[in-house]
Amino acid sequence: NLQFPGMDGDFHTDDGELTCMIMIHGDGDFEIKNEKRFSFVENSLIIFDASKSHKGHAPSKDYRITLAFKTIEII
């Protein structure tokens, strides 16, 4: 995912059971609706229930890169 200033994401859900998102470059919070807002920390991984509504907030400058893997849980 690539976002530039002014490009706030929209709340949405993902396919699969879990989403694993790596914060690669930039800033701009990540939010799970009605639950938590995460500050952007480069090289961090967030794993969450894919059915929860979520979005990425636009960076304040430059650009923001995240990489998301939409998975199923395997035990």
C-alpha positions as CSV (number, residue, x, y, z in Angstrom):
1,N,0.0,0.0,0.0
2,L,1.3,3.5,-0.9
3,Q,-0.2,6.7,0.5
4,F,0.7,10.3,0.1
5,P,-0.3,13.4,2.2
6,G,-4.1,14.0,2.0
7,M,-4.8,10.3,1.0
8,D,-6.6,9.1,4.1
9,G,-7.8,5.5,3.7
10,D,-11.5,4.4,4.1
11,F,-12.6,2.0,6.8
12,H,-12.8,-1.5,5.3
13,T,-12.4,-5.2,6.1
14,D,-10.1,-7.7,4.5
15,D,-10.6,-11.2,3.0
16,G,-9.2,-14.1,5.1
17,E,-9.1,-14.5,8.8
18,L,-6.0,-12.5,9.8
19,T,-4.2,-9.5,8.3
20,C,-0.5,-9.1,8.9
21,M,0.7,-5.6,8.1
22,I,4.4,-4.4,8.1
23,M,5.0,-0.7,8.4
24,I,7.9,-0.1,6.0
25,H,8.3,3.7,5.5
26,G,6.8,7.0,6.5
27,D,4.3,8.0,9.1
28,G,0.5,8.2,9.5
29,D,-1.5,6.2,12.1
30,F,-3.2,2.9,11.6
31,E,-6.7,2.6,13.2
32,I,-8.9,-0.4,14.0
33,K,-12.4,1.2,14.3
34,N,-13.7,1.7,17.8
35,E,-10.7,-0.1,19.3
36,K,-7.2,1.2,18.8
37,R,-5.1,3.7,16.9
38,F,-1.4,2.7,16.3
39,S,1.4,5.2,15.7
40,F,3.4,4.3,12.6
41,V,6.7,2.7,13.6
42,E,8.9,1.6,10.8
43,N,9.7,-2.2,10.7
44,S,6.8,-3.0,13.0
45,L,4.3,-5.8,12.4
46,I,0.6,-5.6,13.4
47,I,-1.5,-8.7,13.2
48,F,-5.3,-8.3,13.6
49,D,-8.6,-10.0,12.8
50,A,-9.3,-9.3,9.1
51,S,-13.0,-8.9,9.8
52,K,-12.4,-5.8,11.9
53,S,-13.0,-2.5,10.2
54,H,-9.7,-0.6,9.8
55,K,-7.9,2.1,7.8
56,G,-4.6,3.8,7.3
57,H,-4.3,7.6,7.9
58,A,-2.4,9.7,5.5
59,P,1.2,10.6,6.2
60,S,2.0,14.2,7.2
61,K,4.8,14.5,4.5
62,D,6.6,12.4,2.0
63,Y,4.8,9.0,1.6
64,R,3.8,6.0,3.6
65,I,4.4,2.3,2.6
66,T,2.8,-0.7,4.2
67,L,2.8,-4.3,3.1
68,A,-0.3,-6.4,4.1
69,F,-0.6,-10.2,4.0
70,K,-4.2,-11.5,4.2
71,T,-4.1,-15.0,5.6
72,I,-6.0,-17.8,7.2
73,E,-5.1,-19.0,10.6
74,I,-3.3,-22.4,10.7
75,I,-2.8,-24.2,13.9
